[in-house]
Amino acid sequence: MQFLQILKLVLQLLPLILDGVKAVEAATNASGNGSAKLELVKGLLTSTVDVGDDIDKKQYGAAVEKAISLAVTFYNTIGVFKK
């Protein structure tokens, strides 16, 4: 059941994840440093979103990290981020 709660939360956060990824990329204006950019977006989303006591914070963090990675891959594939 917790999987569904985390999935629902990540899907609700998807617009923030997409905007966060684009904002960090625009602010750094440089390729590379992907792990630092990932940690910044992940840190913002995991520290500011109260998931309550029903959701495991490590599983939530892992799901957010995966969603961020997928967003970056998506933007790379469609050409939003130039390498």
C-alpha angles and dihedrals in degrees: 000000000000089000090062092048091052092045091050092049094048091049090051089051094047095102089051091047092051093046092044093053092049092046094052092046091050093046094051094041091194138096119240130040089090095156092053091049091048092051091049095054092040092048092051093049096043096045098045102039114078106214094179127223097296095072124067106239094213092053090046091050091049091050092049090049091052091048090051091050091050091049091052091048090049093050091047091050096050093044101249089125114048118211 
